[in-house]
Every structure is written in C-alpha cells, then in structure tokens.
C-alpha cells in the first residue's frame, strides 16, 4: 500500500461500528480484500488500524528482527501481534471489538488519523487534549530531524 494521509472525524454507533471515510477508503482499498487488523498502540492511548496485507508485512518484519529465544523480544512480539482481524461490512463500516474500544476509551466520537502505513483511531476528547497541549513541534523537529532532511533550508 502507498502512503495514507488525512484526518477524519467519525461517530461510533451503539454497536461499536464507524463508517470508514471515503477519503481514506479510496487510498486503501485497491483489491477485493476488505480485511483490516486493529491493535492497541504501545505508544499512545489509541488503536492502530492496518490493512491485513500491511499487518502481515509488519509481522514478517518483526520476525526478521526479533530473536524468538530472547524473552524480552518474545514478549514484545506477542504484544505487537496481539490484534483482531476485522472486515469492512457492506456499508463501509468497521466494527471495533469491545475490549479494544474499552482499552482506548472509545465511546462515540473518534478521530481517525492516517499515519503513513496505518491509521490511528483516537477517542476525540483524548486526541484534542493531546493535540492542544504545549508540545513544541518546532524544537522537536529541529532536534529529531536535524541532519536527516537535506535541503530544508530552502523552505
């Protein structure tokens, strides 16, 4: 899959489903495979949504880079592959499993943030709190991207 971009605000119905926004769906669905994989983020209070094929690639990458005989690597692998396979239904809805909705405090309003090869699903209130904190994006970009991005001085 290519890069996914966009931020979409959605509603979760009483059954835990939300309609995949057309702007994201058109970037993702390139075949008849409408399966997705959802897992809890290890970094943030959100869920990560992969296409099934991209999640397979993620698992292969983990298997190549983590030693299965190292207890810490095995534990990390288990945590990163602890996920649910879900399908896009006939109305373009995705059902978020109840245990994952509970873990991420997802109730009614969500924000779906495309993050390159996957999407993050945030509870809207949590996302707004994090997005409106005092994080210094400029200082972080200078510290973390200094020397990484060539030609930035022209912008």
Secondary structure, 3 states (H helix, E strand, C coil): CCCECCEEEEECCCCCEEECCHHHHHHHCCCCCCEEEEEECCCCCCEEEEEHHHHHHHHHHHHHHCCCCCHHHHHHHHHHCCEEEEECCCCCEEECCHHHHHHCCCCCEEEEEECECCEEEEEHHHHHHHHCCCCCHHHHHHHHHCCCCCCHHHC
